[in-house]
Amino acid sequence: MTSIADLIVSRRDFLENGGTLFSGLSMIPSLTSDAQDDDALLLHEIKLLSGMADNTFKQLWTNLGGITEKELDWKPSKESNSTRWVIGHLYWFEEWLADTIEKKGRYLTDKKPTSIQDISFQEVKMKFEIARNRVSELSKSLNPEQIKSEINYVGRFDLPIRELLQVHVLHMSGHRYQIRYIRGTYSRVHHTNKADFDPW
């Protein structure tokens, strides 16, 4: 599987490869000056990360297809998180990320990661999609200075918006695979058809 590190290239690698590279189905145009190179590649990286997040979001809901209320609350062990908890956590992170980019709301109040559990699954799905669209639009509007600016990561340490958006893709992908594990285990225990939600 291709990692983010494989897809994000340094300016030196970019220039050594002739100034034109393919990443997925997108082509990075040839550039000239160092400052323009850095800013253009930075903006392309954010566009790429946003596309990866959009794709992971779509795959996530494919992996949640046909899930029942009973399965949402099932845990592989009593110490594990349920699928409902994981989705509530992903929704919280998406909303926190949007607020972080705008430096308001949850960014100012939520000082540790959590999971939103006080609304129904259908409402979480709807609000999660709204938050995903919001993050996607905000990411498109960022300029290089904003992308390089630092925020505080849930009261733990400071990091640039660029790195936060990298963390975001890895975070959603990781929890998506956690859901595949939980549902796959549930399928083996309860003899459901795993191929209905996860063809692998």
C-alpha positions, 0 to 999 in steps of 0.5 A, spaced: 500 500 500 502 506 498 503 511 504 503 518 504 510 519 505 511 515 498 506 520 495 509 527 498 516 529 495 521 534 496 523 539 492 529 536 490 526 530 488 521 533 484 526 537 480 531 531 480 525 527 476 525 533 471 520 538 474 514 534 472 511 528 477 505 524 477 501 523 483 495 518 483 491 521 477 494 528 478 500 531 475 504 537 478 506 542 473 514 544 472 516 550 476 522 555 476 524 559 482 525 556 489 519 560 493 514 558 487 516 551 488 516 550 495 509 554 495 506 550 489 508 544 492 505 545 499 499 547 496 499 541 491 500 536 497 494 539 501 490 538 495 492 531 495 491 530 502 484 532 502 483 528 496 486 522 500 481 524 506 475 524 501 476 517 498 478 514 505 471 517 508 467 514 502 470 507 503 469 508 511 461 508 509 462 503 504 465 499 510 459 501 515 454 498 510 448 494 513 450 495 520 445 494 525 444 497 532 446 491 535 453 490 531 454 498 532 455 496 540 458 490 539 466 489 542 471 484 540 473 484 548 470 488 554 476 493 553 475 494 546 472 500 543 465 499 539 464 501 532 459 506 535 465 509 539 470 509 533 465 513 529 463 518 534 471 519 535 472 520 528 466 525 527 469 529 533 476 529 530 473 532 523 469 537 527 475 539 531 479 539 525 475 544 522 474 548 528 482 548 529 483 551 522 478 557 523 481 557 531 474 557 534 469 552 537 472 545 539 479 548 538 478 552 544 474 548 548 476 540 547 483 539 550 483 532 549 480 527 544 473 524 545 468 521 542 461 524 541 456 519 543 450 523 545 446 523 538 444 517 534 448 514 529 444 517 523 445 524 526 453 522 527 453 520 519 449 526 517 454 531 521 460 527 520 459 529 512 457 536 514 464 536 518 468 533 512 465 538 507 467 543 511 474 541 512 475 540 505 473 547 503 477 550 508 483 546 506 482 549 499 482 556 501 489 555 505 494 559 503 502 557 504 503 562 510 496 559 513 499 551 512 505 553 515 502 556 521 502 552 528 496 550 532 496 546 539 494 539 538 489 538 543 493 541 549 499 536 548 504 540 543 504 545 537 505 543 530 504 546 523 497 545 520 501 541 514 502 536 519 495 536 522 492 535 515 497 529 514 495 526 521 488 527 519 489 522 513 493 517 517 488 517 523 481 516 519 485 511 515 487 507 521 480 507 525 477 505 518 481 499 518 479 498 526 472 498 524 474 493 518 477 489 524 471 489 529 466 488 523 470 482 521 470 479 528 463 480 529 462 476 522 466 470 524 462 470 531 455 471 528 456 468 521 454 474 517 457 475 510 463 479 511 463 481 503 457 485 504 461 490 507 468 488 506 470 485 500 477 483 502 
